[in-house]
Amino acid sequence: MFPWNMFPFNNDMSKLFQQMNPQDMEKNIQNMIAQFMPKEWQGMFDHNDMLSRAASIFPQNSQQSNNPSPPNLQANVFETFDDVYVRIPIEEEMVQKIKIFHTSNQLIIENSTDGNRETITLPALVKKKGTAAQYKDGILEVKMPKSVDLQYTEIDVSERL
């Protein structure tokens, strides 16, 4: 049995984390950063200013569409020895409105009416051909055969004296 009780993460640590205040943690982190950062740089790294700049770079889509789209698909991705499966709960009327594409490591689902696109990263490389999709009982299932990548090189291990 591994001696987990020897680690510093015991009951006292969990009590300490429960008693911490997020504002105090934020203040302490800002103080630590300020101590190690040159004074000339401190004005450049105001985190509130950085967040507002990041929000301006990635604008929110303010227009609402009457067409249903698949936002934030709840995809269930898993693999077997030979295939990668992606199962997505989706409404039946959406099945005719989406297009499905894939690369060697991603599945892309695009809504043809509004251009909304969802990308799902696959757990293994898949082949270009042989992909099949079917819709049954509210679930869209995409089955992709795995690609067998046999491009490997032997590495010689030498002993150092």
N, C-alpha and C positions, 0 to 999 in steps of 0.2 A: 504494500500500500504506500502511495506517495505521501510524504509528510506535508500536507497542505497547511497544517497549523503552524508551520515554521515560517510561512510567508508573512509579510507585514500587513496583509489585508485581513485582519481579524475583526472581531466584534467592535473593538474600540474605533477602528477606522470607519466602519459603517455608521456608528453613532456620530462621529465627527462630521461626516458628509451630510447627515440628516440635519445637523444643527447649523450648517453653513447657509448664509444668505447670498443669493446670486449677485446682488448689488455690491456687497463687500468683496466677493470674489473678483468682480469686474474691476473694482477700484484697486485691489491689490495687483492684479495683472497689469493694469495701466501704470501703476507705480514702478513695477519691476521693469517694464519696457522703457520707461522714462529714465531709469537709472543706468541702463546699458546703452542707450541711444545718445549720440552727440546732440547737444542742445540745438544746433543748426537744423537738425532733421526733425525735431519734435513737432514743429508746426506742419510738416508735410504729412504726418501720419495721424491726423485726427480721424478716428474710425467713423464718426458720424458723417463727416464730409466724404469719406470714401464710400460709405453706403449710399449716399445721395448721388454720387457720381456713377456708381454701378447701376443704380436704378435708372439713370438717364440713358445709359448705354443700352439697356435691355428694356425697352418700353413695353408696358402692358397693353394687350390687345383690348381696346375699349369697346369695339363694336361687337354687338351680340348678333348671332346668326339665328335665323328661324330653323335652319336645317340642323337636325341632330348630328352631332359629331362624336367620335369616340375619344373624349379627353381622358387622359390618365388611365389607359387600359389596364385592367387588373389581370395581367398575363401570368399563367402558370407555365414555367419553362422547366423541362426536365429532359434527361437523356437516358437512352438504353445503350446496349452494346453497339447497335447498328444505326440508330436514328436519334434525332433531336426532335422533341415535340414541344409545340407551343399551343396552349389551350387558353382561349379568350372568351369570357362571357360577353355576348353582344346581342343586341336586339335584332330580330329577324329582318326588319325593314332596313337596317344598316348594312346587311350582307351585300345587297345589290349596289350600295353606294360606295363601297370601299374597294381599293386596289391593294394587292399584296405583292411585295417584291422581297427579294433577299439577296444578300451578298454572301461571301464565304463565312462571315461571322455575325451578321445582323439580319433581323427580320424587320421590314419596313411596311407599315400599314398606313395608307393614305386615303383620306376622305375625298372622293372625286368632286363633291359639290362645293366644298369650301377650301380644299387644299391643305387641311390640317394633317400633320404627319406625326406618327409615333414610331420610334425606333426601339427595338428590343435587342439587346446584345445576347448572342447565343453562347452556351457553355462550351461548344466545340465547333471546329470547322465543319462545314457541310458542303456537299457536292452542288454543282451548278444545275444538274438535271436530276429528275426523279422526285421533286417535291410535290406533295399532294395536300389539298385542303378540303375539308368537308364540314358542313354545318349540321348539327343535330342537337335538339333539345336545348337551344339557347347557347350552345358552346361552339365556337369556331375552332377547329383543330387543324393545325398545320404540321405535317410530318415531313421532315427533311432527312435524307440519308447522310450519314456522317462521311466525311472525306478522310481517307486513310492517307496520312502524310508520312511517307516512308523516306523522306529526305533527311537522313541523319548521317552524322560523321563520327567515326570512332575517334576517341581522344586518348592519346598515349599518356599514361601516368608514369613519370620518371621519379626515381627516388633521389632525394637530395642528401648529400653527405655532409 
